[in-house]
């Protein structure tokens, strides 16, 4: 059995003395694992950094086997962000979330395309906002999309300020008042075109993090990946220091 496809590296783990088991998000086959012989060498590890785009060839005796991977670098997204710790942390968080949340060998064309768009936007201004929007897209792609079109209680389409932690539906300011302590804050940029300052980015990450944890990962016995927790903490500190502007 053999196939070739384009993919993004999501994660790696050591296998034996010199090999690496590599997790890819491929265009045609979704999340797929394979063994790279000699993957722990400096040259191959540079290619197999999370977020890097590769041309992959997989071979195995049977489709259900782990199989062997050969990966040729297409774009070194990780290397271009080495001097940008926050952007690199965003890339690592996104890759870790995909590795933790996607089923193996299930085609995910929209999620693949969304990740590619996120990587392209990490070079531009406004990337923290785009990252939060990407997590919303990931939730939708996994079947847990937030409904931020109107207030769940009144149907109002203006002054939306909160989200129900149970249903993922928006709540307007007036309807939220008696239950504010039980609701999640909805940053304005997620339901209408507005700026996204540091506080809004931090609120957005808390919002998406809640649903990623409780709807996607906890049912699998998992928590939010360490890379995602580190990124959220970094954004919280940057917001407190006024280092993020819309």
Long-range contacts (C-beta under 8 A, 24 or more apart in sequence): 1-59, 1-60, 1-61, 1-62, 1-63, 1-65, 1-67, 2-57, 2-58, 2-59, 2-60, 3-28, 3-29, 3-57, 3-58, 4-55, 4-56, 4-57, 4-58, 5-29, 5-55, 5-56, 5-58, 6-53, 6-54, 6-55, 6-56, 6-74, 7-32, 7-53, 7-54, 7-56, 7-71, 8-51, 8-52, 8-53, 8-54, 8-95, 8-112, 8-115, 8-116, 8-119, 9-48, 9-49, 9-50, 9-51, 9-52, 9-54, 9-71, 9-95, 10-50, 10-95, 10-96, 10-98, 10-99, 11-50, 11-95, 11-96, 11-99, 12-39, 12-45, 12-48, 12-50, 14-40, 15-39, 20-44, 20-45, 20-48, 21-66, 22-48, 22-69, 22-71, 23-99, 24-54, 24-56, 24-69, 24-71, 25-98, 25-102, 25-108, 25-111, 25-112, 25-115, 26-56, 26-112, 27-109, 27-112, 28-107, 29-105, 29-107, 30-102, 30-103, 30-104, 30-105, 30-106, 30-107, 30-108, 30-112, 31-98, 31-99, 31-102, 31-103, 31-104, 31-105, 31-106, 31-108, 32-58, 32-104, 32-105, 33-66, 33-104, 34-58, 34-60, 34-66, 34-67, 34-68, 34-69, 35-66, 35-67, 35-68, 35-69, 36-68, 36-69, 36-70, 36-71, 37-68, 44-71, 46-76, 46-79, 47-71, 47-72, 47-73, 47-76, 49-76, 49-78, 49-79, 50-78, 50-91, 50-92, 50-95, 50-96, 51-77, 51-78, 51-91, 51-92, 51-94, 51-95, 51-119, 52-76, 52-77, 52-78, 52-79, 53-77, 53-116, 53-119, 77-119, 77-122, 80-123, 81-122, 85-234, 86-128, 86-234, 86-235, 86-238, 87-122, 87-123, 87-127, 89-227, 89-230, 89-231, 89-234, 90-122, 90-127, 90-128, 90-131, 90-231, 91-119, 91-122, 92-227, 92-230, 92-231, 93-131, 93-225, 93-227, 93-228, 93-230, 93-231, 93-232, 94-118, 94-131, 94-134, 95-227, 96-225, 96-226, 96-227, 96-228, 97-135, 97-138, 97-212, 97-224, 97-225, 97-228, 98-138, 99-225, 100-217, 100-222, 100-225, 101-138, 101-142, 101-212, 101-216, 101-217, 108-141, 110-141, 111-137, 111-138, 111-141, 111-142, 114-138, 114-141, 126-196, 126-246, 128-196, 128-201, 128-235, 128-244, 129-189, 129-196, 129-201, 129-204, 129-246, 132-187, 132-189, 132-190, 132-196, 132-201, 132-204, 132-205, 132-208, 133-190, 135-204, 135-205, 135-208, 135-209, 135-212, 136-190, 136-208, 138-212, 139-208, 139-211, 139-212, 139-215, 139-216, 142-215, 142-216, 144-168, 144-211, 144-215, 144-216, 146-170, 146-190, 146-207, 146-211, 148-186, 148-190, 148-191, 149-191, 151-175, 160-186, 160-191, 161-185, 161-186, 162-186, 163-207, 165-210, 165-214, 168-211, 168-215, 184-210, 189-246, 194-246, 195-245, 195-246, 196-246, 197-239, 197-244, 197-245, 197-246, 198-235, 198-238, 198-239, 198-240, 198-242, 198-243, 198-244, 198-245, 199-239, 200-246, 201-235, 201-239, 201-244, 202-232, 202-235, 202-236, 202-239, 205-231, 205-232, 205-235, 206-232
